[in-house]
């Protein structure tokens, strides 16, 4: 017994001597707690699930704000595109004392129609082509063959050039689009999300259906459209141009261009990239629409032309609209750009598409 106690005492003394020796040499002893089976220093499963749930809630709260900020930026760019066009229109007007025409307006559904006597006599470039030198695209304009349509070989490649000024960032559609007179044709051409103002029909008199795109009710029996973008489908329209002097209703109350990303003729080189508004802003129609100008008969519903209504409403493809929430941007003749609400009064809305309709509009629309 004494021998065991002696050995334990001796061992303790040795340990003490070793510790003191280590301390004198500055060697730090490992005092970390030893691992004990059945214990853990990490997160528990419940704690991890709580953290994940909190992060998910935060992401769900932040995502809409991020999306709204991105859309706000896209809307700003879309508006700036129209402002650039406004400067280009006024630059063109300063040189020619008028605005460019909308385009030809006749049918170019096949190559046989490109060189008819009427087509050759009435060949005119679209407003998009006319503005090229005023949109920093002089090089593109100088390459243009004005003796051919954009659909013909010398101009096809040029008409496929993507120009950011004609593209609204909020629109996610193919960048190329077919000739609207032959919607399944090839090749296709560079998209434009903006169309010219050719006038209005069916909006100012809604729910009646007897108001056409002309000024006949005001005594003008020429048949000329109500809008600012003239088409030139035949010889009687060759000399018809409009300028600031003609904006009787006021330049700040008459629109030149608006958003229309799904337009059938929505390419910047198109021969009729214009709209004659036949329904409210941003409305989408079915063949059973209650909007008078879009109602179709049983015969029309079973025909190849089944999208036409009483006034030829084109079921959303030929009316101004946008991918923005609540309305769309429009460029006015004074160069200003406004975002118009899709819930605005029909009579007020229709008034912006006429330049001499004598409508009374409040300053704030």
Buried (B, 14 or more C-beta within 10 A) or exposed (E): EEEEEEEEEEEEEEEEEEEEEEEEEEEEEEEEEEEEEEEEEEEEEEEEEEEEEEEEEEEEEEEEEEEEEEBEEBBEBBBEBBBBBBEBBBBBBEEEEBBBBBBBBBBBEEEEBBEEEEBEEBBBBBBBBBBBBBBEBEEBBEEBEEEBBBBBEBBBEBBBBEBEBBBBBBBEBEEBBBBBBEEEEEEBBBBBBBBBBBBBBBBBBBEEBEBBBBBEEEEEEEEBBBBBBBBBBEEEBEEBBBEBEBBEBEBBBBBBBBBBBBBBBBBBBBBBBBBBBBBBBBBEBEBEBEBBBBBBEEEBEEEEEEBBBBBBBBBBBBBBBBBBEEBBBBBBBBBBBBBBBBEBEBBBBBBBBBBBBEBEBEEEB
